[in-house]
């Protein structure tokens, strides 16, 4: 289980031309399959006159979920070369789409592999690769007199929180870097009457 992953900082575009065919690549940082579907629908509408919309994506800090799609190109000639560029840069939470306008001349499988790889590589070269932390959430419930003790730990450990309710009974949800979770849990557990539960 990793608590860091690499993805891209901002959306980017790439381009490759070969024998009249044009390969336009788009790279996006994404966090869910729903977001990927939205991106694909947008691009398919925007480039509705293109012959192929090929793509590859990978999700999760452990890189366990991925998909490739040749969209009518010969099997293995589009999605896999795109995915290869994602793999070679060790990226996840990423979608790369390559849109092809056919130029009238067949490129052959080798030519297609090179074209889809080159367009994807160009798009990924146009953006900055960043390292992101994996966060878990921890719900903290406590009585109002414990407020200062809880807030001191939050300040000392530089934590952020959301969904707070401060009344006689207080509740808040902490956003905790996975690497710090055991430490945060241990410190808050020392506060009498403080109830902790991990948020799925």
N, C-alpha and C positions, 0 to 999 in steps of 0.2 A: 504494500500500500504506500503510494508516494504522496507527498504533501506539496510538491511543486510540479509544474508542467510548463511546457513551452508552447506559445501560440503567437499569432501576429498582432501587432499593435493597432493597425488600422486597415480598412479595405484597400485593395490595390488592383491594378490592371496590368496585363501583359499582352504582347502581340507577337505572332509569328506568321510569316507569309511564305508560301511555297507553290510555284506553278499556278498562280491565279487564285489558289485557295487562301482564305484568311482565317486564322485561328485567334480568337479574342478570349483572353483568360481573365477571370475574376476570382480574387481570393478574399474570404471573409472570416473573421473570428465569430464563432457560433457556440451556443451553449445547449441546444436541444434539437431534436429531430423536427419539431414544429417550426423552429426558426429556419432550419434548412429548407423545409417545404415552402415557406413564405419567400425565401430568396429565390428558389427555383421557379415558382409561379411568376414572380416579378420579372426575372430574366427571360422566361419563355414568352411573356407578353411583350416585353421590350424588343426582343429579337425574334419575333414570331416568324419572320421570313428566312431564318437560318435553317440549314438542313439538319444540323446535329447540335444537341445541348448535352455534352458529356461531362461527367463530374466524378469526384471522389471526396469523401469526408471521413473524419475520425473524431470521436467524442470520448470524453472521460480522461481523468488524470492518469488512469492505468492504461489508456489507449485500447480498451477492450471492445469498443463498438466502432465499426467502420463499414463503408459500402463503396463500391465502384460501379459505374454505369457507362456502357459504351454507346447507348442511344442509337443503335442501328449501324454503327461502325463495325468492321470485322472484330470478332471476339478477341479481347485482350489488347486491342490496338489503341484504345483511348483511356478508359478508366484506370487501368493498371499503370500506364506511364504517368498519369496525373498523380495517382496515389504514391508512386515511387518518389516523387518530389516532396510529398508530405513526409514520407518515411525518412528520406535522406537528411531532412532538416530536423527530424525528431519532434514533429509538431502534433498537437491534438487540439480539440475544440476548434476545428477548422473545416471550411468548405472551399474547394477549388472547382470552378466550372469553366470549361472551355467550349466556346461556341464557334462552330465552323460554318463558314460560307464557302460552298463548293465552287471551284474555279473552272471546272470542266475537264480537268486532267486527273486521272486516277494516280494516286501516290504510292499505292502498294502498302502492305502491312508495315514494312520497315519504315517507309516514309511517313506513315501516319503516327507510328510510335514516336519517331523523332519530333514530329510537329507538335503533338500533344504534350510531350515532355518539355520541349523548348518553350512553348507558350506558358505552361505552368511555372516553369523555372523563372521566366521573365517576370511574371506577376509576383512571385514570392521574393524576387530580388528587389522589387520596388517598395517593399514595406520593411518595418523593423520587427525583428523577433524579440519577444519579451518573455520573461519568466513570471508566472502567476502562482500565487499561493492557493492551496485548497483549504477551504473553511468549513468547519462544522458549526452547528448552533446549539447553544446550551440555555435552557430556560431556568431562571433563578427566581424562587419565591421566598419572600422574607417579610417580617413584620417591620413596621415603620421605624422602630428604635434601632434596627440593624442597618438602616440606610447608609450611615456614614462609613461603616466598616466595609459594606459591599462596594460603595463608590470609590473608596480608597484603593481597593484591589483593582477595580476597573481602570483607575488612573495610573496606578503603579505599573500595571502590565500592558498599558496602552491598548485597551480593548474598546471596540465599538459595540453599541447595543441598539436594539429596535424593539418595537411593540411594548413600550414601557407603560406600566400602570402604577402610579404612586398614590396610595391611600393608606388606610390602617393596615391592609394587607397589600404588599407591593409585589410586582412581577415585572420581569424584563427578560428579553432574549438576547444573549451575547453572541456575537460573531467571533469565533475563535479559530485562529490558525491551527490546523490539525496537530502540528508539532507542539503547540503550547497547551493542548487540551488537558493533559494529565496534571500539569502544574496549576492551571486555573481551577480545575475541579478540586484539587487537594487544598488550595488556599481557601476557596469558598466553603469547603466542607468544615473548616475550623470555626466558622461563624455559627454560633448556637441558633437553632431554629431555621437555618437556611436550607431550603429544599431544592435539589438539583435534578433536572431531567434532560436528557439529550433530545434534541428535536430532529426527527427524521426528515 
